[in-house]
Amino acid sequence: MKISLLQPEIIRGNIYHNVKKIQHLINNSSGELLILPEYALTGSLVLDSEANIHQWSENAINAKNDLKIPKNKVLILNTLKKENDNLYNICELLPTNKYQIKVYPDDTEKAYGIIPGKSHEIFNLFGKKFKILICMDFKYVEEIPTDKVDFFVWIYHFTKENYPRMLTLLKDFVKKRTIPVLASSLISDKNCGFSTFIDTNKVISLSNFEGLLEIEL
């Protein structure tokens, strides 16, 4: 299975610009599974106390429809999605109908009324099984079963301050569970990139610039 971590340099709130950046990375990726960071279309809520999240979710629909995903590839896209008047932080596996809802929203998301998901699904694609953890979900990883999966995808925002600490936690998790982790991050404001692949005896990172980190499992 070939995997591409897409690390875009986005402009907060400028979905039109960000879609073009993301499409460029999609066009140049060689993976079968393409992975985008959390809030890749808009930037994180953490630094935007006045975000119009309902408008974000509406704009994300058009942006999602504008993306062209090559045949025989699947894109993990994280957005806010409105459903039955509820808002969710969701990773959709496009163009399939599969998705993962963030199970543990952070305090900012809770204040905006974002609803938590109920469980972590097992996805089976291209001969591999995996789970998707979104940001704060990793804080509760000890409660999440890891049997029957080949790797974890962690959708997150690294900063210069938290990257060393989070990398240590990821390495400890991989050593304990003997399951590789792919951590996806973006470049915007204080988010400094460093999308990372961690296996038992290796750590491979794409540092603080826009680009692709591609591996084969």
C-alpha positions in Angstrom: 0.0 0.0 0.0 1.4 3.4 -1.0 0.5 6.3 1.2 1.0 10.1 0.7 0.8 12.6 3.5 -0.2 15.9 2.0 1.3 18.9 3.9 -0.2 22.1 2.5 0.8 25.6 3.3 -2.7 27.2 3.7 -4.1 30.6 4.4 -6.5 30.7 7.3 -10.1 31.0 6.2 -9.3 31.2 2.5 -10.9 28.0 1.2 -10.6 29.0 -2.4 -6.8 29.4 -2.1 -6.4 26.3 0.0 -8.3 24.0 -2.4 -5.9 25.0 -5.2 -2.9 24.2 -2.9 -4.4 20.8 -2.0 -5.3 19.9 -5.6 -1.7 20.6 -6.6 -0.5 18.2 -3.9 -3.1 15.6 -5.0 -2.0 15.9 -8.6 1.7 15.3 -7.7 1.1 12.4 -5.2 1.9 8.8 -6.0 0.0 7.2 -3.1 -3.1 5.1 -3.2 -4.2 6.6 0.2 -3.9 10.4 0.4 -4.0 12.0 3.8 -4.7 15.6 4.7 -4.3 17.3 8.1 -7.1 18.5 10.4 -8.9 21.6 9.2 -6.9 21.5 6.0 -9.4 23.7 4.1 -9.8 26.4 6.7 -7.2 26.4 9.5 -7.8 25.4 13.1 -10.5 26.8 15.3 -8.0 27.3 18.1 -6.7 30.6 16.7 -10.0 31.9 15.5 -12.5 32.8 18.3 -14.9 34.4 15.8 -15.0 31.8 13.1 -18.3 31.3 11.3 -18.3 27.5 11.5 -21.7 27.1 9.8 -20.3 29.0 6.9 -17.2 26.9 7.0 -19.2 23.8 6.8 -21.3 25.1 3.8 -18.1 26.3 2.0 -16.5 22.9 2.6 -19.3 21.2 0.6 -18.4 23.2 -2.5 -14.7 22.8 -1.9 -15.0 19.0 -1.6 -17.0 18.8 -4.8 -14.3 20.9 -6.6 -11.5 18.5 -5.7 -10.5 16.0 -8.4 -9.4 12.7 -6.9 -7.6 10.4 -9.4 -9.2 7.0 -10.2 -8.2 4.2 -7.7 -7.1 6.7 -5.0 -8.8 7.6 -1.7 -8.4 11.0 0.0 -8.9 11.5 3.7 -10.3 15.0 4.0 -11.0 16.6 7.4 -13.8 19.2 7.5 -16.7 20.5 9.6 -19.9 18.8 8.4 -23.4 19.8 9.3 -26.0 17.0 9.5 -29.5 17.2 11.1 -28.6 20.6 12.6 -25.5 19.1 14.3 -21.9 20.0 13.5 -19.2 17.4 13.5 -15.4 17.4 13.0 -15.2 14.6 10.4 -12.7 12.8 8.2 -14.3 11.7 5.0 -12.7 9.0 2.8 -13.4 10.4 -0.6 -14.8 9.3 -3.0 -16.2 6.5 -0.8 -19.1 6.9 1.7 -16.8 6.0 4.6 -16.0 8.5 7.4 -14.7 9.0 10.9 -16.1 11.5 13.3 -13.8 13.0 16.0 -14.7 11.2 19.2 -13.1 13.7 21.6 -13.6 17.3 20.5 -11.3 19.8 22.2 -12.6 22.6 24.5 -12.8 25.2 21.7 -14.9 22.8 19.5 -17.1 22.0 22.5 -17.7 25.7 23.0 -18.8 26.0 19.3 -21.2 23.1 19.9 -19.4 20.5 17.8 -20.8 17.0 18.5 -18.5 14.0 19.4 -18.6 10.7 17.5 -19.3 7.4 19.2 -16.4 5.1 18.2 -13.4 4.6 16.0 -14.1 2.6 12.9 -11.8 0.1 11.2 -11.2 1.0 7.6 -10.1 -1.7 5.1 -8.5 -0.3 1.9 -5.9 -1.5 -0.5 -5.3 -4.6 1.5 -4.6 -2.8 4.8 -6.7 -2.1 7.9 -6.4 1.1 9.9 -8.0 3.5 12.3 -8.2 7.3 12.1 -7.6 9.4 15.3 -8.3 13.1 15.1 -6.3 15.4 17.3 -7.5 15.0 21.0 -8.5 11.4 20.2 -4.9 10.4 20.7 -5.1 11.5 24.4 -7.4 8.5 24.9 -5.4 6.1 22.8 -5.0 3.7 25.7 -8.8 3.1 25.6 -8.8 2.5 21.9 -8.4 -1.2 20.7 -5.4 -1.6 18.4 -5.8 -5.3 17.5 -6.8 -6.1 13.9 -5.3 -2.9 12.4 -2.1 -2.5 10.4 -1.5 1.2 11.2 -3.0 4.3 12.7 -3.6 7.6 11.0 -3.4 10.6 13.3 -4.9 13.9 12.0 -3.3 16.7 14.0 -1.6 20.1 14.1 2.0 20.2 15.3 3.6 23.4 16.6 7.2 24.1 17.3 6.5 23.8 21.0 4.5 20.6 21.0 6.3 18.6 18.3 9.1 17.1 20.5 6.7 16.1 23.2 4.1 14.6 20.9 6.8 12.8 18.9 8.0 11.1 22.1 4.4 10.0 22.9 4.0 8.6 19.4 7.3 6.7 19.6 6.3 5.3 22.9 2.9 4.2 21.6 4.5 2.6 18.5 7.0 0.7 20.6 4.3 -0.5 23.0 1.7 -1.5 20.4 4.2 -2.4 17.5 1.8 -0.5 15.1 3.1 2.2 12.8 1.6 5.7 13.0 1.2 8.3 10.2 0.7 11.8 11.7 -0.6 14.5 9.4 0.0 18.2 10.0 -0.2 21.4 8.0 1.6 24.8 7.7 -0.4 27.8 8.8 0.0 30.3 11.5 1.6 28.4 14.4 1.2 25.0 12.8 4.7 24.2 11.6 4.2 21.0 9.5 6.4 18.0 10.4 4.0 15.4 9.1 5.6 12.2 10.3 5.8 8.4 9.8 6.8 6.4 12.9 7.6 2.7 12.9 9.5 0.6 15.4 13.0 1.7 14.5 12.4 4.7 12.3 11.0 8.2 12.3 10.6 10.1 9.0 9.4 13.7 8.9 8.6 16.3 6.3 9.8 19.5 8.1 8.3 22.9 8.0 7.6 23.4 4.3 4.9 22.4 1.9 5.1 19.1 0.2 4.5 15.3 0.3 5.8 12.6 2.6 5.3 9.3 0.8 5.9 5.8 2.1 4.9 2.2 1.3 3.6 -0.3 3.8 
